[in-house]
Amino acid sequence: MPTIVHFEVPADDVRRAKKFYTELFDWKFEEVPGDYWLIGTGGVGGGMMKRQNPQQQITNYIDVPSIDEYAAKVEKLGAKVVVPKMPVPSRGYFVVCLDTENNVFALWEEDENAK
């Protein structure tokens, strides 16, 4: 069954947001290339980056066996794929979607051969 495997928190001020979540939940942050910080929560892990547009909200990534299959299902069910299939080299692929209620979520397919 597809499940949430990752979340992303956009921030206007990453330093301030990291301080907030560290003090509130004791989350751990590790910077990786590309101005991105992995978040260790002790459960489902996440990431944080500089907000890319004013409407960007927290996004949950749901692991699926096939991005292509599930992206087609998203559209068949009346929702939208708003960011097409993108690779995360050596990790996998994702698409970003809007559900029928205009909520953002992402699909994730793990693939070590992603380029």
Secondary structure, 3 states (H helix, E strand, C coil): CCEEEEEEEEECCHHHHHHHHHHHHCCEEEEECCCEEEEECCCCCEEEEECCCCCCCCEEEEECCCHHHHHHHHHHCCCEEEEEEEEECCCEEEEEEECCCCCEEEEEEECCCCC
